[in-house]
Amino acid sequence: NLSEWANFRSFESISGWSGRGGQTNNPYGIDRNPCGSSSGSGAAASANFAAVSLGTETDGSVVCPANANGVVGIKPTVGLTSRAGVVPISHTQDTVGVHGRTVADAAATLGIIQSRTSDGRDAATGGVPLGWQVQGKTRPTNIPTDYTQFLSASGLKGARLGVTRVGLNGFD
C-alpha cells in the first residue's frame, strides 16, 4: 500500500494512507509514522514480506521510509532507472529506487533495475545512447551493472563518525 497521490493530496495527509488499501503501519510500532509516499514499500521490506521492494521518490519518498522502517534505501540519480508507468510529480527529480533488508540486497537490485539502454517511454533514461554527446555532455559508457562489487566489510575501517548529542530542532 502506498500513499495516495504520492502524499500530495493534502498538507495534512498521513503518510501511507490510500482509499484502496487503508493505512500502512510501521512494523516497529503501529503508532509510528511509516513515512513518505513509498511507505508501503519500506514497511513491506521491513516486515519481511519481501527481500526487496521498489518505491518512487521526488523528495524523500524512498529514503524516509527506509529510515523510519529500518531498511536500506537507495535513491538513484534521475535516469539511471526507468520511470515507465510512474506518474511523476517532477520530471527532473522523480526516480524509482530500492528498499532492501541489507545493503547487498539493495545494491544487487539496483544493478538489476537500472536502464542499460535508452527507454523510449522515459526520456530521462537517456533518450541518448551511451557515449553520445548532448549539450556538450557525454553519457558515460562505464556505468556499473553490479553495485555489489563496491561493498567491503572493511569499508569504514579508520573512518571517524560523529554522533549528534543535541537534538535537531523539532526532532528531539
C-alpha positions in Angstrom: 0.0 0.0 0.0 1.4 3.4 -1.0 0.3 6.9 -0.1 -2.4 8.1 -2.4 -1.3 10.8 -4.9 2.3 10.4 -3.7 1.1 12.2 -0.5 0.4 15.4 -2.4 -3.4 15.3 -1.8 -3.3 17.5 1.3 -0.8 19.2 3.5 -2.5 17.4 6.5 -2.4 14.0 4.9 -1.0 11.0 6.7 1.9 9.0 5.1 0.9 5.6 3.9 -2.8 6.1 3.5 -4.9 5.2 0.5 -8.6 4.8 -0.1 -8.0 1.3 -1.6 -5.6 -0.2 1.0 -6.2 1.9 4.1 -3.3 2.9 6.4 0.2 1.4 6.1 1.6 0.7 9.6 5.2 0.9 10.6 6.2 -2.7 11.6 8.1 -1.4 14.6 5.0 0.3 16.1 1.6 0.9 14.6 1.6 4.3 16.2 4.8 5.3 14.4 4.8 7.1 11.0 5.8 4.8 8.2 7.0 8.0 6.4 6.8 9.0 2.7 4.7 8.1 -0.3 6.6 4.8 -0.7 5.9 3.9 3.0 4.3 0.6 2.0 7.4 -0.4 0.1 9.6 0.3 3.1 7.2 -1.4 5.6 6.9 -4.5 3.4 10.7 -5.0 3.2 11.0 -4.3 7.0 8.2 -6.7 7.9 9.9 -9.4 5.7 7.0 -9.6 3.3 9.7 -9.2 0.6 13.5 -9.2 0.4 13.4 -6.0 -1.6 10.8 -3.6 -2.8 10.6 -0.6 -5.1 9.4 2.9 -4.5 9.4 6.2 -6.2 11.0 9.4 -4.9 10.6 13.0 -5.6 11.8 14.4 -2.3 12.4 11.7 0.4 9.9 9.0 -0.5 12.5 6.3 -0.7 15.0 7.4 2.0 12.4 8.5 4.6 10.5 5.1 4.7 13.9 3.4 4.8 14.9 5.4 7.8 11.5 5.0 9.6 11.2 1.3 8.9 14.8 0.2 9.5 15.8 -0.8 6.0 18.3 0.3 3.4 17.0 2.8 0.8 18.8 3.8 -2.4 17.5 6.8 -4.4 19.3 6.6 -7.8 20.2 9.5 -10.0 17.4 10.5 -12.3 17.7 8.5 -15.5 19.5 5.5 -14.0 16.2 3.6 -13.7 13.3 3.8 -16.0 10.1 5.6 -14.8 7.9 4.0 -17.4 4.5 3.6 -15.8 5.2 6.1 -13.0 3.0 9.1 -12.7 5.6 11.8 -12.0 5.3 14.9 -9.8 8.6 16.3 -11.1 10.2 15.2 -14.3 13.6 16.5 -13.1 13.5 14.8 -9.6 11.4 11.6 -9.8 13.2 8.3 -9.9 12.5 4.6 -9.0 14.5 3.5 -6.0 15.1 0.4 -3.9 14.3 -0.7 -0.3 16.2 -3.8 0.9 16.8 -5.5 4.2 20.6 -5.4 3.6 22.9 -3.1 1.6 23.9 -6.1 -0.5 20.3 -6.9 -1.4 19.6 -3.2 -2.3 22.8 -2.8 -4.3 22.1 -6.0 -6.3 18.6 -4.9 -7.1 19.7 -1.5 -8.3 22.0 -3.3 -10.7 19.1 -5.3 -12.0 16.6 -2.5 -12.5 18.9 0.1 -13.9 18.4 1.1 -17.5 21.3 -0.1 -19.7 19.8 1.3 -22.8 17.5 4.2 -23.6 13.9 3.6 -22.7 11.6 5.2 -25.3 8.9 5.5 -22.6 11.1 7.7 -20.4 13.3 10.4 -21.9 15.4 10.7 -18.7 16.9 7.2 -19.2 19.0 8.7 -21.8 17.0 9.3 -24.9 20.7 9.4 -25.6 22.7 6.2 -26.3 25.8 5.5 -24.2 28.8 7.5 -25.3 26.8 10.1 -27.4 27.1 13.8 -26.7 24.2 16.1 -25.9 24.6 19.8 -25.0 28.3 19.2 -24.6 27.9 16.4 -22.1 28.7 12.7 -22.9 26.6 10.0 -21.4 29.1 7.7 -19.7 29.8 4.3 -21.1 31.2 2.9 -17.9 28.0 2.8 -15.7 28.4 -0.2 -13.4 25.9 -3.0 -13.7 26.9 -4.7 -10.4 27.0 -2.4 -7.5 27.8 -5.2 -5.0 31.4 -5.0 -6.3 31.8 -1.8 -4.3 30.8 -3.4 -1.0 33.5 -4.1 1.5 33.3 -5.4 5.1 36.2 -3.0 6.0 34.8 -0.1 4.0 34.6 2.1 7.2 37.9 1.0 8.7 39.7 4.0 10.0 36.7 6.3 9.4 35.7 8.8 12.1 32.0 9.0 12.7 30.2 11.8 14.6 27.0 11.4 16.6 24.8 14.5 17.3 24.2 14.7 21.0 21.9 17.7 20.9 18.6 17.1 19.2 17.8 18.8 16.0 15.1 21.4 16.1 11.8 19.5 16.0 13.4 16.1 16.1 14.2 15.7 19.8 
